[in-house]
Amino acid sequence: MAGRDKAIILLDGALEAKRLAKDLDGKLPVEEVQDLYSGFLFDLMSQLVNLSSTSILLFSENYLDRNRWFGGFGSKAELRLLTTEDDANFNIAESVFSEGYRRLVFVNCFNPIAPLREIQVAFQLLQLEDDIVVLGPTDERSWYLVSIKNLHAAPLRHLYAGSHDGLDDIIKAICSVDVLTFTVQPRYAVNSISNMARLRKEIESQVVGNQPFPHKTRERLLHLERKYGLLRRG
């Protein structure tokens, strides 16, 4: 593992995938949505492991399934079991802090294009003082990034299970503790058919521009387009 100062806690998107499949009301089978989110996760890991002096800790309910391909990411990444109790993220932070890490960034797995700049900014902001929270909101009134340097129970408990907590509730929880708060650039979550199509266009623009792009996600989006016709480009 990398030096024990900075850690990214990557939350598996399994719960969000189940929620999205339900919201789509049968337009896509649960298995297809889970495969899409598995692509998100693989592509995020592929980008995050290139960050210097940063440990990547993936917490997943699907431990055995993820373990089949996780080993390819080497010693900078570690796979851990995600539990489903209400205080899961608080317990994660408490455990990781006890291992000697000083700066933590929680990242939600519902967009495969890693927020690399926002993560770097969050780690930099955490150097300002101890009592600080950095929040990355989504356009859908939720969160994709939360960064902390001390164990603050109220905000962490509102991060349980990813994106289902409203942004307003998370902000209220942060305001309930005496911390300095910063926000980074908002992003969108791929939690609807329209945002899947948006992501498809964004990835295709990267392919044309010969930039690094999320390969696994692109494969799965092309599959969904061919099989279900949901992401036709306008």
C-alpha positions, 0 to 999 in steps of 0.5 A: 500500500502507499504511504499512510497519509491519503486514502480514497475510499471508493464505495461500490455502486451495487446499491445505487445500481439496484435503486436505478434499476427500480427507478427505470421501471423495467426499461433495463433488467437489474443485471444489465444495470449492475453490469454497467456499474461494474464497468464504472467501478473498473474504470474508476479504479483504473484511473485512481490507482495512478494517483501518487502517494494515495491508497485506494480502498474499495469497499464492496458488498460484492466482495467475491465478484469484485475479487475476480478482477481486483488483483490486477490493480496491484499493491496500491489498492485494497478490497474490503467488505462493505457492510450495510448497517446504518453507520457503515461509512462512519465505521469505515472512516473510524477504521481507516483513521485508526490505521494511520491515515490522516486525509480521507476522500469518499468517492461514490461510484456512479460516474466512471470518469474519475474526479481527479482534479476535485480529489486533488483539490480536496486533499489540498484543502484538508491541509488547511486545518483539522476540522474541515469537510470538503463536499462534491455535490451532484446536479441531482442534489446528492453527492459524489465526493466527501473529504474529511480529516477528523471523524465527524459522525453527523455528516458521515451517517448521512452518507450511508448507501451512497446517493439516496440521501438528499444534498440538503440533509447532508449540508444540514448534517455538516452544519451541525458540527463546527467545521470549515466547509468547502465545495468542489465542482458539481458533477452529474450522476449516471442515474437515469437514461438521459444521463447514460446518453449524456455519458455516452456522448462524453465518452465518444468525444474523448475517443475522437479526441484520442484521450484516455477514456473508460473502456469498460463503460463504453463497451457496456453502453454500446451493448445497451444501445444495440440491445435496447435502443435506449441511448441513440444519439440525437 
